[in-house]
Each structure stands twice: as structure tokens, then as C-alpha cells.
Amino acid sequence: MDLKPSEVATVLKAEIDGFQGKMQKSNVGTVLMVGDGTARVHGLDDCMMNEMLDFGNGIFGVALNLEEDNVGAVLLGADSQVKEGDTVRTTGRIISVPTGLQMCGRVVDSLGRAVDGKGDIKVEDSDYRSIEGVSPSVPERQPVTEPLQTGIKAIDAMIPIGRGQRELIIGDRQTGKTALILDTFINQKQTGGGDPNNPDQVICIYVAVGQKQSTVKGVVQKLEENGAMPYTIVVSAPASSEASMQFLSCYAGASMGERLRDEGRHVVIAYDDLYKQALAYRQVMLLLRRPPGREAFPGDVFNLHSRLLERAAKLSDAKGGGSMTALPVVETQEGDVSAYIPTNVISITDGQIFVESSLFNAGQRPAVNAGISVSRVGGAAQIPAMKKNAGGLRIQLAQFRELAAFAQFGSDLDKATQDAITRGQRMTEVLKQAEYEPLPVEEQIVIIYAGTSGGLDEVPVDQVADFEKKYLAFCRANHADVLSTIRDDKKWTDELKAKCDEMVTTFKGEFLA
């Protein structure tokens, strides 16, 4: 633009009058020390707990220790790209992860980034949610009354789980803990046909902490084979990843579940497992020079798990009525449930499912020890038909275990004792179940009733499994109306009892012929 000399002053004056200077405050610090995935930064006076820190070169960290003269942070990337003297800036935001239904069917890391080779996940800025969430208050919750069907007879009958409950799965390694989770996930397909967009579909989240990548691959493969992957999110923090990513993974999964819970959806999330998360947290805190306590764990390790598990809840109707059910896993050493981490988690949860290696090795699958397993929600998380038929099952099995010792001596036993042993042997067989074959609740009820009512007493023990398989097929083919009545009405009437007696008698005559 050509200006005359006389116009220059006028233009300058107009520019000066229209100038609005904006000051930008930047909280900048300097790296004092870096190593083993951690860094100490000086000069970040206004830094927040769990705030994201920008170390440059695309490397971010999380502030965990706010000390008087420095900030201790864990790096979310390779520490080889960070060196002493580097400039660090605060970002003003707490570490957050993408959430929403678009995450379903994908395998992501602790920051919500896709790691399944299927491309990036498209999310909006509004879809990001802080990994640290405030658990719902007492008025925002409602009691657990709605069952979460696992499809596993031993659990649904004796250790029922309700939506919004926190049920611990505990036991030694290689005893079938992950298999229980996968069966539960696969069984949720019946809630909404496997379509995540169906509001009735229960969304599943599997958080793998410190697992081998081959193990995570196997889990994903099983979910895909059984049609459960479309409504499942897998958060993977393998053993090869940084300790910081391992302990943050559970909170990332919880945030993804909370988003859906707050929208009125039902979510079940499994943390596999919290012992490995505690070990990762211990490693990070020792590197940050936090004072160690019992077994070298930091003093806030209890808070580590309590603030995570308290986020599971059944929300009140005023809050949408959504739920998030937590299934934390803790691995024990030689069945020691009284160790530090197991007792901590037991005290936080609403019950525990104990899988025992001796039962597993003896061929009892699932290897659930009904004696020390408990659900503190109890029958409130069962439909009336299951509650009516399975109410005395735990006592029957306990009596059987006490009386079974007498059978070894071959002495004369009275008829009541013989009947209890006979029925206990057959109910033990009934409660056995193959992996990845969850049963609908109505089919569980008819076979459990057949056992508890004495309908299987004449069937040889080694033929009980075959009897169950063929009996359920017989019920589906010839008595679908009975199964649908149990499923829809959820009640146990004298009419249904009479029909089930007739079904068992008819089929048993054919089977034993």
C-alpha cells in the first residue's frame, strides 16, 4: 500500500490505538536429573498433581511428587531423549485419555493410543477425560440389585455379581482367573446382541497390566473368535512398557468406563492384575525417592487401589442409572490371601472369588473354592428363580466336603449320609464348566434344579457331564417355552417346578435306557 508522508502519522496513531497487548504466562522449569523413566524438574512452582509436562521432542511426563524445591515426574516415553538442563513446560491440564463408543473393538495403550495396527482412533477434544475421576457420592449411588450374569454356574449360583459391584478374583497364577473374565465378557453378548450402539449392551473393558504381549494377543483372539470384541475395549500396558504406563493403565480404563456409565450405559471392567500395578507403582515411587513402607510399598498404596475401585458404582436414577462393575484380579503366592496387597484389596471390594490351584489340578474347572469365596451383595444380585434353587447349594457342598472323608473308609454309612455324598458328587460335576462356554441363566437354573432336587442321583457320576449337555439340548428343542418363561418372568412357580420335574424324569428315562 502506497502512503503519502502526511498519512503515515494517521495510520500509526490508528494502529497504536487499536493495539491490545496480551501477556502470556508460561511456567517453565529445568531438568535437574533424569534416569530410569523419571525426572526431577526445578522451577515449576505452579505445577499441579498429575499435570502433564512437556519435555519437548514429543516427550511428555506426569507430575507425581510436588516437593518444596523440585517436581518429581514420570516420563511417558523414552528417557534417552531427555537430558539434564532441558527446558520443561507445564501444559495446564491433567493427564487425560480419549473415551466414547469409538474405542470399542480396539486395543489401546495407557494414553488411549491405538496399538492394534488398525489406524488412529478419531476422537474430538470433548471426548478426552481426565484419568483421575471423583467417585460418585452416597446420594448419587443406589444399592446393587440388578444381576450381572457371568454365564458361569458356580458364580451365578453361589457368588452372584451385581451391576455396580466390585468383586475380586484372587488366586495363584495359572488357575483360570483370566478365563473367568473372558467367559463373563463373552456372556454379555446376550444383553444387546453384541452391538455397542444398543443401549442395553453391556460394554466390557479389559485392562492388561504387566502381561506378556502374547498373552494379550491370546485374549484379543479369544474375544474375536467368540464375537465379544466389538463391544470390548482392551487397554494394554505390557511388561515391556514403562512402569509409569503400567500403573496409569487402570485409571485410563476406569475413565473410559466412567464416560459410558455417566451416559446411562452399563460397563464391566476387569483389572488384570492389581498386584502387578502395585509393583509398578512401587518402582516409580522408589525412583522418585518417596519413603517406603511395608514391603517397600509407598504409604499410599492403599489409596492407589481404593480411589480406583471406588469409581465403580450403580448410579441413581436421577444420574441416569448407569453402572460400572469392577472385577479386579490379584495374583497370590502359594495361595496366601493374607499378604499385604491381597488383604488391602479384599477390604475395599464387595467380596472375592477364590480360585484354588489344588482344585484346578484336580480337574475342577472353574477351580472356585466356594468355601472362602463370598459375595457381600448376596441374593440381591440374583433373579428370584436362581435364588430359590441355588439358595441351599453352598450348604450342600459344604456338607458333602465334610462327609466325603468318611466315604474313604468304606464303613457302613447311614442312608442320609450316603444320599448327601451321592448328591454332592453329582453337584460337583454339574458345577464344572468348559472355558468360553457360558450358559444363559435359564439353562443354569434347569440343570441346577435337576441336581438339587435329586433328579441326577441315579445318573453315574462319570456320565453327569454328558447328561447335562444332552439334557440342555433336549430342553432347547422340546421345552423352549419353559426356558423363555424363566428368562422373562424371572420367578420360580409351582407350575414351573412341576414342568421341570416332568422334563427331568422324561429325559432321564431316555438317557438311562
DOKE-302227 format. One record per residue (C-alpha): x, y, z; residue in three letters. Coordinates in steps of 0.5 Angstrom, whole numbers, padded with zeros to 4 digits, always signed. Last residue first. Example, Ala and Ser with C-alpha at 12.3 -4.5 7.8 and 13.67 -1.06 7.14 Angstrom:
2
+0027-0002+0014SER;+0025-0009+0016ALA;
***
This chain:
513
-0065-0193+0058ALA;-0061-0189+0062LEU;-0062-0183+0058PHE;-0069-0184+0055GLU;-0071-0185+0062GLY;-0067-0179+0065LYS;-0070-0175+0059PHE;-0077-0176+0062THR;-0076-0175+0069THR;-0072-0169+0068VAL;-0077-0166+0064MET;-0083-0168+0069GLU;-0079-0165+0075ASP;-0078-0159+0071CYS;-0086-0158+0069LYS;-0088-0159+0076ALA;-0083-0154+0078LYS;-0085-0149+0073LEU;-0092-0150+0076GLU;-0090-0149+0083ASP;-0087-0142+0081THR;-0080-0140+0080TRP;-0080-0132+0078LYS;-0075-0129+0073LYS;-0081-0128+0069ASP;-0077-0127+0062ASP;-0072-0132+0063ARG;-0076-0137+0067ILE;-0082-0136+0062THR;-0077-0137+0056SER;-0074-0143+0059LEU;-0080-0146+0060VAL;-0083-0144+0053ASP;-0076-0147+0050ALA;-0079-0154+0052HIS;-0077-0159+0046ASN;-0071-0157+0043ALA;-0068-0152+0048ARG;-0070-0157+0054CYS;-0067-0163+0050PHE;-0060-0159+0048ALA;-0060-0158+0056LEU;-0061-0165+0057TYR;-0056-0167+0052LYS;-0050-0163+0055LYS;-0052-0164+0062GLU;-0053-0172+0061PHE;-0046-0172+0058ASP;-0043-0168+0064ALA;-0046-0173+0069VAL;-0044-0179+0066GLN;-0038-0180+0070ASP;-0042-0179+0076VAL;-0047-0185+0074PRO;-0054-0182+0074VAL;-0059-0185+0079GLU;-0058-0179+0084ASP;-0059-0174+0078LEU;-0066-0172+0079GLY;-0065-0171+0087GLY;-0068-0164+0087SER;-0061-0161+0088THR;-0059-0164+0081GLY;-0064-0162+0077ALA;-0065-0156+0080TYR;-0058-0154+0078ILE;-0059-0156+0071ILE;-0066-0152+0070VAL;-0063-0146+0073ILE;-0057-0146+0069GLN;-0061-0146+0063GLU;-0065-0140+0065GLU;-0059-0136+0067VAL;-0056-0137+0060PRO;-0049-0141+0060LEU;-0042-0139+0059PRO;-0038-0144+0054GLU;-0031-0140+0054TYR;-0028-0145+0058GLU;-0031-0151+0060ALA;-0036-0152+0066GLN;-0036-0156+0072LYS;-0042-0154+0077LEU;-0045-0160+0075VAL;-0040-0165+0077GLU;-0039-0162+0084THR;-0047-0163+0084MET;-0046-0170+0082ARG;-0041-0172+0088GLN;-0045-0168+0093GLY;-0052-0171+0091ARG;-0049-0178+0093THR;-0045-0176+0099ILE;-0051-0173+0102ALA;-0055-0179+0100ASP;-0050-0184+0103GLN;-0050-0179+0109THR;-0058-0180+0110ALA;-0058-0187+0109LYS;-0053-0189+0114ASP;-0046-0190+0113LEU;-0043-0197+0113ASP;-0035-0197+0113SER;-0031-0196+0107GLY;-0026-0191+0110PHE;-0026-0187+0104GLN;-0033-0185+0105ALA;-0032-0182+0111PHE;-0028-0176+0108ALA;-0033-0174+0104ALA;-0038-0172+0110LEU;-0034-0166+0111GLU;-0034-0164+0103ARG;-0041-0166+0102PHE;-0043-0162+0108GLN;-0040-0156+0105ALA;-0043-0157+0098LEU;-0050-0158+0101GLN;-0049-0151+0105ILE;-0047-0148+0098ARG;-0053-0150+0094LEU;-0058-0148+0099GLY;-0060-0142+0096GLY;-0059-0144+0089ALA;-0066-0146+0087ASN;-0070-0140+0090LYS;-0064-0135+0089LYS;-0064-0137+0082MET;-0071-0136+0081ALA;-0072-0130+0084PRO;-0066-0127+0080ILE;-0060-0126+0083GLN;-0056-0120+0085ALA;-0060-0119+0092ALA;-0058-0126+0094GLY;-0051-0124+0096GLY;-0049-0117+0096VAL;-0043-0119+0100ARG;-0041-0124+0095SER;-0036-0129+0098VAL;-0031-0134+0096SER;-0028-0138+0103ILE;-0032-0144+0102GLY;-0034-0144+0095ALA;-0027-0145+0092ASN;-0027-0144+0085VAL;-0023-0148+0080ALA;-0027-0147+0074PRO;-0026-0152+0072ARG;-0025-0158+0078GLN;-0020-0162+0075GLY;-0016-0164+0081ALA;-0010-0159+0079ASN;-0015-0153+0079PHE;-0018-0155+0085LEU;-0011-0155+0088SER;-0009-0149+0085SER;-0015-0145+0088GLU;-0019-0140+0085VAL;-0022-0135+0090PHE;-0028-0131+0088ILE;-0028-0125+0093GLN;-0033-0120+0096GLY;-0035-0113+0096ASP;-0028-0110+0095THR;-0024-0105+0099ILE;-0022-0110+0105SER;-0020-0115+0100ILE;-0016-0110+0096VAL;-0012-0109+0102ASN;-0012-0116+0104THR;-0009-0118+0097PRO;-0004-0113+0097ILE;+0000-0114+0104TYR;-0001-0122+0104ALA;-0007-0125+0108SER;-0009-0129+0101VAL;-0003-0133+0101ASP;-0005-0139+0096GLY;+0002-0140+0094GLU;+0004-0133+0092GLN;-0003-0129+0090THR;-0005-0126+0084GLU;-0010-0120+0085VAL;-0015-0119+0080VAL;-0020-0113+0080PRO;-0027-0114+0077LEU;-0031-0108+0077ALA;-0038-0106+0075THR;-0039-0099+0072MET;-0047-0097+0073SER;-0052-0093+0069GLY;-0058-0090+0073GLY;-0058-0084+0069GLY;-0056-0079+0075LYS;-0063-0078+0078ALA;-0064-0086+0077ASP;-0058-0087+0082SER;-0051-0089+0080LEU;-0049-0096+0080LYS;-0042-0096+0082ALA;-0035-0097+0081ALA;-0030-0091+0082ARG;-0029-0093+0089GLU;-0024-0098+0086LEU;-0019-0093+0083LEU;-0019-0089+0089ARG;-0019-0095+0094SER;-0013-0098+0090HIS;-0008-0093+0090LEU;-0010-0090+0097ASN;-0008-0097+0100PHE;-0001-0096+0096VAL;-0001-0089+0100ASP;+0005-0091+0105GLY;+0010-0093+0099PRO;+0011-0100+0098PHE;+0018-0103+0101ALA;+0015-0109+0104GLU;+0011-0104+0109ARG;+0013-0097+0108GLY;+0018-0094+0103PRO;+0019-0086+0103PRO;+0018-0083+0096ARG;+0025-0082+0093ARG;+0022-0081+0086LEU;+0026-0088+0084LEU;+0022-0091+0090LEU;+0016-0088+0088MET;+0016-0091+0081VAL;+0018-0098+0083GLN;+0013-0098+0088ARG;+0007-0096+0083TYR;+0010-0102+0078ALA;+0009-0107+0084LEU;+0002-0104+0086ALA;+0000-0105+0078GLN;+0003-0112+0078LYS;-0001-0114+0084TYR;-0007-0110+0081LEU;-0008-0115+0075ASP;-0011-0116+0071ASP;-0016-0110+0072TYR;-0023-0112+0069ALA;-0028-0107+0067ILE;-0036-0108+0067VAL;-0040-0103+0064VAL;-0047-0101+0064HIS;-0050-0095+0060ARG;-0053-0089+0063GLY;-0048-0083+0060GLU;-0045-0083+0066ASP;-0043-0090+0066ARG;-0040-0089+0059LEU;-0036-0084+0061ARG;-0034-0087+0067GLU;-0032-0094+0063GLY;-0026-0090+0059MET;-0024-0086+0066SER;-0023-0093+0069ALA;-0019-0096+0063GLY;-0014-0090+0064ALA;-0014-0091+0071TYR;-0012-0098+0071CYS;-0007-0096+0065SER;-0003-0091+0070LEU;+0000-0096+0074PHE;+0003-0100+0068GLN;+0005-0093+0064MET;+0009-0091+0069SER;+0013-0098+0070ALA;+0015-0097+0063GLU;+0013-0102+0058SER;+0016-0109+0057SER;+0011-0112+0062ALA;+0005-0110+0057PRO;+0001-0104+0059ALA;-0005-0106+0054SER;-0012-0103+0055VAL;-0017-0107+0051VAL;-0024-0104+0050ILE;-0030-0109+0049THR;-0036-0109+0045TYR;-0034-0111+0038PRO;-0029-0116+0041MET;-0034-0121+0044ALA;-0036-0125+0038GLY;-0033-0131+0041ASN;-0027-0132+0036GLU;-0026-0124+0037GLU;-0026-0125+0045LEU;-0021-0131+0044LYS;-0016-0127+0039GLN;-0016-0121+0044VAL;-0014-0125+0050VAL;-0009-0129+0046GLY;-0006-0122+0044LYS;-0006-0120+0051VAL;-0002-0126+0053THR;+0003-0126+0047SER;+0004-0119+0050GLN;+0006-0121+0056LYS;+0002-0118+0062GLN;+0005-0112+0066GLY;-0002-0110+0067VAL;-0008-0112+0062ALA;-0014-0107+0063VAL;-0020-0111+0060TYR;-0026-0106+0059ILE;-0033-0109+0057CYS;-0039-0105+0055ILE;-0046-0108+0057VAL;-0051-0108+0051GLN;-0058-0105+0053ASP;-0056-0098+0050PRO;-0055-0102+0043ASN;-0049-0098+0040ASN;-0044-0103+0042PRO;-0048-0108+0038ASP;-0046-0115+0041GLY;-0053-0118+0041GLY;-0055-0113+0047GLY;-0055-0117+0053THR;-0054-0123+0050GLN;-0046-0121+0048LYS;-0045-0120+0056GLN;-0043-0128+0056ASN;-0037-0127+0052ILE;-0035-0122+0057PHE;-0036-0126+0063THR;-0033-0132+0060ASP;-0027-0128+0059LEU;-0026-0125+0066ILE;-0027-0133+0069LEU;-0021-0135+0064ALA;-0017-0129+0066THR;-0017-0132+0073LYS;-0016-0139+0071GLY;-0011-0142+0076THR;-0005-0141+0072GLN;-0002-0136+0077ARG;-0005-0136+0084ASP;-0011-0134+0087GLY;-0016-0128+0087ILE;-0022-0125+0083ILE;-0025-0119+0087LEU;-0032-0117+0086GLU;-0033-0109+0086ARG;-0041-0109+0085GLN;-0044-0103+0080GLY;-0048-0109+0077ARG;-0049-0115+0081GLY;-0045-0121+0082ILE;-0047-0127+0085PRO;-0043-0132+0089ILE;-0046-0138+0090MET;-0051-0139+0083ALA;-0048-0134+0079ASP;-0041-0136+0081ILE;-0041-0144+0080ALA;-0046-0143+0074LYS;-0041-0139+0070ILE;-0045-0135+0065GLY;-0043-0128+0068THR;-0050-0125+0069GLN;-0049-0118+0072LEU;-0055-0118+0077PRO;-0059-0112+0078GLU;-0060-0110+0086THR;-0054-0106+0088VAL;-0056-0101+0092PRO;-0056-0093+0089GLN;-0051-0088+0088ARG;-0051-0081+0087GLU;-0053-0079+0095PRO;-0047-0083+0097VAL;-0042-0079+0093SER;-0040-0082+0086PRO;-0032-0083+0085SER;-0028-0077+0083VAL;-0024-0078+0077GLY;-0017-0079+0076GLU;-0015-0081+0068ILE;-0018-0074+0066SER;-0023-0074+0060ARG;-0022-0073+0053TYR;-0028-0074+0048ASP;-0029-0066+0048SER;-0023-0065+0044ASP;-0026-0070+0039GLU;-0024-0077+0037VAL;-0022-0081+0031LYS;-0018-0087+0033ILE;-0011-0088+0029ASP;-0010-0094+0025GLY;-0012-0101+0025LYS;-0005-0103+0028GLY;-0007-0106+0034ASP;-0003-0100+0039VAL;-0008-0095+0038ALA;-0007-0089+0043ARG;-0011-0088+0049GLY;-0006-0086+0054LEU;-0005-0093+0057SER;-0004-0096+0051ASP;-0010-0098+0046VAL;-0013-0105+0043VAL;-0020-0103+0039ARG;-0026-0106+0039GLY;-0030-0101+0043CYS;-0026-0094+0043MET;-0031-0091+0038GLN;-0036-0092+0044LEU;-0033-0086+0048GLY;-0027-0084+0051THR;-0020-0081+0050PRO;-0015-0080+0055VAL;-0013-0075+0060SER;-0007-0073+0064ILE;-0009-0066+0068ILE;-0008-0060+0064ARG;-0004-0053+0065GLY;+0001-0056+0060THR;+0007-0054+0064THR;+0014-0053+0061ARG;+0020-0057+0061VAL;+0027-0054+0059THR;+0033-0059+0058ASP;+0039-0058+0063GLY;+0040-0065+0064GLU;+0038-0070+0059LYS;+0031-0072+0056VAL;+0031-0076+0049GLN;+0034-0083+0053SER;+0028-0082+0058ASP;+0024-0086+0053ALA;+0017-0084+0053GLY;+0011-0083+0058LEU;+0016-0080+0063LEU;+0015-0080+0071VAL;+0016-0073+0075ALA;+0019-0071+0081GLY;+0018-0063+0082VAL;+0023-0059+0085ASN;+0024-0054+0091ASP;+0019-0056+0096GLU;+0017-0062+0093GLU;+0011-0064+0089LEU;+0012-0071+0087ASN;+0007-0074+0082LEU;+0008-0069+0076ALA;+0007-0073+0069VAL;+0011-0073+0063GLY;+0011-0072+0056PHE;+0016-0073+0050ILE;+0014-0070+0043GLY;+0021-0067+0043ASN;+0020-0063+0048GLY;+0019-0064+0056PHE;+0012-0062+0056ASP;+0009-0064+0063LEU;+0002-0066+0064MET;-0001-0065+0071GLU;-0002-0071+0076ASN;-0001-0066+0082MET;-0001-0059+0079MET;+0005-0055+0078CYS;+0005-0047+0080ASP;+0012-0047+0082ASP;+0015-0051+0076LEU;+0023-0048+0077GLY;+0027-0055+0078HIS;+0025-0061+0075VAL;+0027-0068+0077ARG;+0026-0074+0072ALA;+0024-0081+0072THR;+0024-0087+0067GLY;+0030-0090+0070ASP;+0034-0083+0069GLY;+0034-0076+0069VAL;+0036-0070+0074MET;+0036-0063+0074LEU;+0031-0062+0068VAL;+0029-0054+0068THR;+0023-0051+0069GLY;+0018-0046+0065VAL;+0011-0044+0068ASN;+0009-0039+0062SER;+0005-0033+0063LYS;+0002-0030+0057GLN;+0001-0022+0057MET;-0004-0020+0051LYS;-0002-0013+0048GLY;-0008-0010+0045GLN;-0006-0005+0039PHE;-0012-0001+0036GLY;-0010+0006+0039ASP;-0003+0004+0037ILE;-0005+0002+0030GLU;-0009+0009+0029ALA;-0004+0013+0031LYS;+0001+0010+0026LEU;-0004+0011+0020VAL;-0005+0018+0022THR;+0002+0019+0022ALA;+0004+0016+0016VAL;-0002+0020+0012GLU;+0002+0026+0011SER;+0008+0022+0008PRO;+0003+0020+0003LYS;+0002+0012+0003LEU;+0003+0007-0002ASP;+0000+0000+0000MET;
***
